Amino acid sequence: MISSIVIAHLVVSLCAPWLARRIGSNGYLVMALVPAVGFGWLLGLAPLITSGGGYVESVPWIPQLGVEIHYRVGLLQWLLALIVTGIGTLVLLYCRWYFEGVANPRTMGILTAFAAAMLGLVTVDDLVMLYVFWELTTVFSYLLIGYDPTRRANRSAAMTALIVTTTGGLAMLVGIVALGQTAGTFSLSAILAQPPTGSVPTAAALLMLVGALSKSALVPFHFWLPGAMAAPTPISAYLHAAAMVKAGVYLVARLAPGFASLPVWQVIVLGLGSLTMLVGGWRSLRELDLKLILAFGTVSQLGFLMVLLGFGDANVALAGVTMLVAHAMF
């Protein structure tokens, strides 16, 4: 069912030009139906997830080679998927009035396609597919930040975000390949069930951390997020506060049970997370523009979330999940 919801998002996003011509900005209301359906289906999983169970789905991708895409939804994935679909629905509804009279099929379609990529990112179990969805969110973010290519602020912010997050993503790809080759599988759940040890898995985990830190705008990568606020408000709210910037936090939360015991992990995650929390809070006090205050406040909260979810303790992680949901909502 998850694969069907992801595909539905992508199919509907391709209909954006036709919807924009036919019904103008009301097309956002049609777009909002898909994440709303996904949100409803995820709510139906509540009894299963809250009782400690999980949802697993396998979809044949290249049957001739026996290649499948595996989805696995536990509590963390379920909550993030609810954020992606729930906040996504609200943002698309808000776009109907924010962009009233300006039927921009490009923004309409890319926002919906981004929701598909983000939903895939937080539910897929295969590290290679996770990387594919990861980079799709980067590309869609670039296109959405550059909403108005005639404005230098939009062009500059979009390019900065693309360079920073793509560079981190390439480091993450090297880590994924190294970890998968060492473990003999690219299944994240299988790797965490029996985490490999040694210098190569340690280096791989650290390279994946680089990708997570750049995506979630932690020091020293924090500068790209405030610049991304050049995008229209609905885009900033969805990508750069509620959803996309949580991807790095999500990855750290997933890896923490297997790698948080590494001394260098504690130094990087707790050290940079705490520093980001302080730097973001301090910078927000110096700003007068409302969106920049919220941007640096988000940077601070991302540092706080990274500390809680990367600590490696179940009780602390539960507090982190609560904060993650609270921040996405406000």
C-alpha positions as CSV (number, residue, x, y, z in Angstrom):
1,M,0.0,0.0,0.0
2,I,2.9,2.4,0.7
3,S,4.2,1.9,-2.8
4,S,0.8,2.7,-4.2
5,I,0.6,5.9,-2.2
6,V,4.0,7.0,-3.3
7,I,3.2,6.2,-7.0
8,A,-0.2,8.0,-6.6
9,H,1.7,11.2,-5.5
10,L,4.0,11.0,-8.5
11,V,1.1,10.4,-11.0
12,V,-1.0,13.2,-9.6
13,S,2.0,15.6,-9.7
14,L,2.3,14.9,-13.4
15,C,-1.3,16.2,-13.8
16,A,-0.4,19.6,-12.4
17,P,-0.2,21.4,-15.7
18,W,-3.6,20.1,-16.8
19,L,-5.2,21.0,-13.4
20,A,-3.6,24.5,-13.5
21,R,-5.1,25.1,-16.9
22,R,-8.5,23.7,-16.0
23,I,-9.2,25.0,-12.5
24,G,-6.3,27.3,-11.6
25,S,-5.2,27.5,-8.0
26,N,-8.0,25.1,-7.0
27,G,-5.7,22.4,-8.4
28,Y,-3.9,22.5,-5.0
29,L,-7.1,21.2,-3.4
30,V,-7.0,18.2,-5.8
31,M,-3.3,17.6,-5.0
32,A,-4.1,17.7,-1.3
33,L,-6.4,14.6,-1.6
34,V,-3.5,12.2,-2.2
35,P,-1.5,12.9,1.0
36,A,-4.9,13.1,2.9
37,V,-5.7,9.6,1.8
38,G,-2.2,8.5,2.8
39,F,-2.7,10.1,6.2
40,G,-5.9,8.3,6.7
41,W,-4.4,4.9,5.8
42,L,-1.5,5.5,8.2
43,L,-3.9,6.4,11.0
44,G,-5.5,3.0,10.3
45,L,-2.2,1.4,11.3
46,A,-2.3,3.0,14.7
47,P,-3.5,-0.2,16.6
48,L,-0.7,-2.2,15.0
49,I,2.0,0.3,15.6
50,T,1.1,1.4,19.1
51,S,0.9,-2.3,20.2
52,G,4.6,-2.7,19.3
53,G,4.1,-4.2,15.8
54,G,5.2,-3.1,12.4
55,Y,4.1,-3.0,8.8
56,V,6.2,-4.7,6.2
57,E,5.8,-4.5,2.4
58,S,7.9,-5.9,-0.5
59,V,7.4,-4.7,-4.1
60,P,9.0,-6.4,-7.1
61,W,11.2,-3.9,-8.9
62,I,13.3,-5.9,-11.4
63,P,11.8,-9.4,-11.2
64,Q,14.3,-10.9,-13.7
65,L,17.1,-10.1,-11.2
66,G,15.1,-10.8,-8.1
67,V,15.4,-7.1,-7.0
68,E,12.6,-5.9,-4.7
69,I,11.9,-2.7,-2.8
70,H,11.2,-3.3,0.9
71,Y,9.2,-1.0,3.1
72,R,9.2,-1.3,6.9
73,V,7.1,0.9,9.2
74,G,7.8,1.0,12.9
75,L,6.9,3.7,15.4
76,L,9.5,6.2,14.1
77,Q,8.7,5.7,10.5
78,W,5.0,5.8,11.2
79,L,5.2,9.1,13.0
80,L,7.4,10.7,10.3
81,A,5.1,9.4,7.6
82,L,2.1,11.0,9.4
83,I,4.0,14.3,9.5
84,V,4.9,14.0,5.7
85,T,1.3,13.3,4.7
86,G,-0.6,15.3,7.4
87,I,1.5,18.5,7.2
88,G,1.7,18.0,3.4
89,T,-2.1,18.0,3.2
90,L,-2.3,21.2,5.2
91,V,0.4,22.9,3.2
92,L,-1.2,22.1,-0.1
93,L,-4.6,23.4,1.2
94,Y,-2.9,26.6,2.3
95,C,-1.3,27.0,-1.1
96,R,-4.7,27.3,-2.6
97,W,-5.1,30.7,-0.9
98,Y,-1.4,31.7,-0.7
99,F,-1.1,31.4,-4.5
100,E,-4.6,32.5,-5.3
101,G,-4.8,33.8,-8.8
102,V,-1.3,32.4,-9.6
103,A,-1.8,28.9,-10.9
104,N,1.9,27.8,-10.9
105,P,1.8,24.1,-12.2
106,R,5.6,23.8,-11.5
107,T,5.2,24.4,-7.8
108,M,2.0,22.5,-7.6
109,G,3.6,19.4,-9.1
110,I,7.0,19.5,-7.4
111,L,5.4,19.9,-4.0
112,T,3.4,16.8,-4.5
113,A,6.4,14.9,-5.9
114,F,8.4,16.0,-3.0
115,A,5.8,14.5,-0.6
116,A,6.2,11.2,-2.5
117,A,10.0,11.2,-2.2
118,M,9.9,12.1,1.5
119,L,7.3,9.4,2.2
120,G,9.5,6.9,0.5
121,L,12.6,8.1,2.4
122,V,11.1,7.5,5.8
123,T,9.5,4.1,5.1
124,V,11.9,2.3,2.7
125,D,14.2,-0.3,4.4
126,D,16.8,-0.6,1.6
127,L,19.8,1.7,2.0
128,V,20.2,2.2,-1.8
129,M,16.6,3.2,-2.3
130,L,16.8,5.4,0.8
131,Y,19.7,7.2,-1.0
132,V,17.6,7.6,-4.2
133,F,14.7,9.1,-2.2
134,W,17.2,11.2,-0.3
135,E,18.6,12.8,-3.4
136,L,15.2,13.3,-4.9
137,T,14.2,15.5,-1.9
138,T,17.4,17.4,-2.5
139,V,16.6,18.1,-6.2
140,F,13.0,19.0,-5.4
141,S,14.2,21.3,-2.6
142,Y,16.5,23.0,-5.1
143,L,13.6,23.6,-7.6
144,L,11.3,24.9,-4.9
145,I,13.7,27.2,-3.3
146,G,14.4,28.7,-6.8
147,Y,10.7,29.4,-7.1
148,D,11.3,32.7,-8.7
149,P,14.5,32.4,-10.8
150,T,14.5,36.1,-11.7
151,R,15.3,36.9,-8.0
152,R,19.0,36.6,-7.1
153,A,18.1,35.6,-3.5
154,N,16.2,32.6,-4.8
155,R,18.9,31.5,-7.2
156,S,21.7,31.9,-4.7
157,A,19.8,30.1,-1.8
158,A,18.8,27.2,-4.1
159,M,22.4,26.7,-5.4
160,T,23.8,26.9,-1.8
161,A,21.3,24.3,-0.5
162,L,22.0,22.0,-3.5
163,I,25.8,22.1,-3.2
164,V,25.8,21.5,0.6
165,T,23.2,18.7,0.7
166,T,24.5,17.0,-2.4
167,T,28.1,17.0,-1.1
168,G,26.9,15.5,2.1
169,G,24.8,13.0,0.2
170,L,27.8,11.8,-1.8
171,A,29.7,11.2,1.4
172,M,26.7,9.3,2.6
173,L,26.6,7.2,-0.6
174,V,30.2,6.1,0.0
175,G,29.3,5.1,3.5
176,I,26.2,3.2,2.3
177,V,28.3,1.2,-0.2
178,A,31.0,0.4,2.4
179,L,28.5,-0.6,5.1
180,G,26.4,-2.7,2.7
181,Q,29.5,-4.5,1.4
182,T,30.8,-5.2,4.9
183,A,27.5,-6.4,6.2
184,G,26.6,-8.4,3.1
185,T,23.2,-6.7,2.8
186,F,21.7,-3.3,2.2
187,S,18.7,-3.9,4.4
188,L,18.9,-1.4,7.2
189,S,16.9,-3.5,9.6
190,A,19.2,-6.5,9.0
191,I,22.3,-4.4,9.5
192,L,21.0,-3.0,12.8
193,A,20.0,-6.4,14.0
194,Q,23.6,-7.5,13.8
195,P,25.8,-4.3,13.4
196,P,29.1,-5.1,11.8
197,T,32.3,-4.1,13.7
198,G,35.7,-2.9,12.7
199,S,37.3,0.1,11.1
200,V,35.3,-0.1,7.8
201,P,31.8,-0.1,9.4
202,T,32.9,2.7,11.7
203,A,34.1,4.8,8.8
204,A,30.9,4.0,6.9
205,A,28.8,5.2,9.8
206,L,30.7,8.4,10.1
207,L,30.3,9.1,6.3
208,M,26.6,8.5,6.6
209,L,26.6,11.0,9.5
210,V,28.1,13.6,7.2
211,G,25.1,13.3,5.0
212,A,22.7,13.5,7.9
213,L,24.4,16.5,9.4
214,S,24.3,18.4,6.1
215,K,20.7,17.5,5.4
216,S,19.6,18.6,8.9
217,A,21.6,21.8,8.8
218,L,23.9,21.2,11.8
219,V,27.1,23.2,12.4
220,P,29.1,23.6,10.2
221,F,26.4,23.1,7.5
222,H,23.8,25.3,9.2
223,F,24.1,28.3,7.0
224,W,22.1,26.9,4.1
225,L,18.8,26.6,5.9
226,P,18.2,30.4,6.7
227,G,19.0,31.2,3.1
228,A,16.4,28.6,2.0
229,M,13.7,30.9,3.6
230,A,13.8,32.9,0.4
231,A,11.3,30.3,-0.9
232,P,7.5,31.1,-0.5
233,T,6.2,30.5,3.0
234,P,4.3,27.2,2.4
235,I,7.5,25.7,0.9
236,S,9.7,26.9,3.8
237,A,7.2,25.5,6.3
238,Y,7.0,22.1,4.7
239,L,10.5,21.4,3.4
240,H,12.7,23.4,5.7
241,A,10.9,23.1,9.0
242,A,8.5,20.2,9.1
243,A,9.7,17.5,6.7
244,M,12.9,17.5,4.6
245,V,15.3,18.8,7.3
246,K,14.1,16.0,9.6
247,A,15.6,13.5,7.2
248,G,19.0,13.7,8.7
249,V,17.6,13.4,12.2
250,Y,15.6,10.4,11.1
251,L,18.7,8.7,9.7
252,V,20.7,9.3,12.9
253,A,17.7,7.9,14.9
254,R,17.7,4.8,12.8
255,L,21.5,4.3,13.0
256,A,21.8,5.1,16.7
257,P,20.8,1.7,18.1
258,G,23.6,0.0,16.2
259,F,26.4,2.7,16.2
260,A,25.7,5.0,19.2
261,S,28.2,3.0,21.3
262,L,31.1,4.2,19.1
263,P,33.1,6.9,21.0
264,V,33.5,9.0,17.9
265,W,29.7,8.9,17.3
266,Q,29.0,10.4,20.7
267,V,31.6,13.1,20.2
268,I,30.2,14.2,16.8
269,V,26.5,13.8,17.4
270,L,26.3,15.2,20.9
271,G,29.0,17.8,20.4
272,L,27.8,19.2,17.1
273,G,24.1,18.8,18.2
274,S,24.7,20.8,21.3
275,L,26.7,23.5,19.5
276,T,24.0,23.8,16.8
277,M,21.4,24.2,19.5
278,L,23.3,27.1,21.0
279,V,24.4,28.8,17.8
280,G,20.9,28.6,16.3
281,G,19.3,30.0,19.5
282,W,21.9,32.8,19.7
283,R,21.5,33.8,16.0
284,S,17.7,33.8,16.3
285,L,18.0,36.5,19.0
286,R,19.9,38.8,16.6
287,E,17.3,38.6,13.8
288,L,14.4,40.9,13.1
289,D,12.8,39.2,10.1
290,L,10.2,36.7,11.3
291,K,11.1,34.0,8.8
292,L,14.8,34.2,9.8
293,I,13.9,34.0,13.5
294,L,11.9,30.8,12.7
295,A,14.8,29.5,10.5
296,F,17.4,29.9,13.2
297,G,15.0,28.6,15.7
298,T,14.6,25.5,13.5
299,V,18.3,25.1,13.3
300,S,18.5,25.2,17.1
301,Q,15.7,22.6,17.4
302,L,17.4,20.3,14.9
303,G,20.5,20.3,17.0
304,F,18.4,19.5,20.1
305,L,16.6,16.6,18.2
306,M,20.0,15.3,17.0
307,V,21.2,15.1,20.6
308,L,18.1,13.3,21.8
309,L,17.7,10.8,19.0
310,G,21.4,10.2,18.5
311,F,22.1,9.5,22.2
312,G,21.3,5.8,21.8
313,D,19.0,5.4,24.8
314,A,15.4,4.3,24.3
315,N,13.9,6.7,26.9
316,V,15.9,9.7,25.6
317,A,14.9,8.7,22.1
318,L,11.2,8.7,23.1
319,A,11.6,12.3,24.3
320,G,13.3,13.1,21.0
321,V,10.4,11.6,19.0
322,T,7.9,13.7,21.1
323,M,10.0,16.9,20.3
324,L,10.2,15.9,16.6
325,V,6.4,15.7,16.3
326,A,5.9,18.9,18.3
327,H,8.3,20.9,16.2
328,A,6.8,19.7,12.9
329,M,3.3,20.7,14.2
330,F,4.3,24.2,15.3
